[in-house]
């Protein structure tokens, strides 16, 4: 179990700022959170080394890329042994259209978030990849009608 890092008010301001805009210079970030650029750099390095901060990325707009279908797919496994789980999880890691995979409690074993161009591409993924995986027993799909909120910002 990971022990949460003790964060002070400056750390929290830094984390909030880099979640909003990761491409700020250290000088601009330092000014935004009220510290010196050197202190800002040291704090960011410490947060990276502690595993709090991962790599900086740019978020893409799926609609602008023609990826109009956003689906949630629940998956039930045939077996729950380590080999079946490991094989399925590697399958998911290798599929670009799967943006998220959560191991779940309750009725379903996994929940996937899948983004594709259209229903035809989703049907192809479902019928020719997911349901053909030897560890998958069944699935249920749900389709987003409209994105109300999408954020990657954690409450810090």
Helices and strands as residue ranges (DSSP letters): H 9-20, H 26-33, H 37-49, G 63-65, E 69-77, H 82-93, E 98-103, E 110-116, H 119-125, I 126-130, E 136-143
